[in-house]
C-alpha cells in the first residue's frame, strides 16, 4: 500500500507527547486519530479501522500490554509500541502479545518515521502475495516449498526452510527466540537458544547474508529475529 495518507491511531496519555507526535505524523502526510487511554483507543480502532497503531504502555486505565492482547483478539493492524520501559522482558512480552515493533522513548523522529514506513509497507494479502514472497534477490514459493536466490535454487533442510517460513509469516514483526524454539522444536526447548543461533547461522550462510549488514535476517539483540 501507499503509506502516504495512511490513518494512524495514536494511543498516548501524555498531552505534550501526543501533540508532538500528531504534528510530526501530519507533517509526513498521515491522518492521525488520537486516544488518551486504552479503552478509548480500542473503541477508536474499531470505529476508524486504522492502518497502524502507535501505543504507549503506561496508560491511565489499563496496561498497554492488555491493549495489545485485546486488539489482537480481532485485528491484525500493525502495532508500534513507543514506551519508556526499556527492560528486555517488557519488549519480549509486547512482541509475544502481538506488537510488530518496539521503540524506547525518547526516540528520534527520523527513526520513528522510518519504522512507521516499514510497518505500513505490507503486502495487500491477496492469494498470489500469500503464496509467493520476494525480498531483493530472495524468492520463496510457499506453495512449492521452493527457495531461490538470484534465480538459483537454494537447498535448505526442512528445519531451515521452516525457520524462513516463520520469518515470512511474521511479516516484519520480530520472531522472538521463544516463539521460534517452540514452533521449531517444541515447548520443551524454549530455553535452548543456542539451537536457534546455529540454525540462523546456517540459513544466513546459504543465503550469503552478512549478519553485520543483513539483507534478509535482522538480529534484534536479546529478543529474536525479523525480516528487514
Buried (B, 14 or more C-beta within 10 A) or exposed (E): EEBEEBBBBBBBBEEEBBEEBBEBBEEBEBBBBBBBBBBBBBEBBEEEEBBBBBBBBEBEEBEBBBBBBBBBEEBEBBBBBBBEBEEEEBBBBBBBBBBBBBBEBEBEBEEBBEBBBBBBEBEEEEEEEBEBBEEEBBBBEBEEEBBBBEEEEBEBEEBBBBBBBBBBEBBBBBBBBBBBBBBBBEEEBBEEBEBBEEBBEBBBEBBEBEEEEBBBBBBBEEBBBBBE
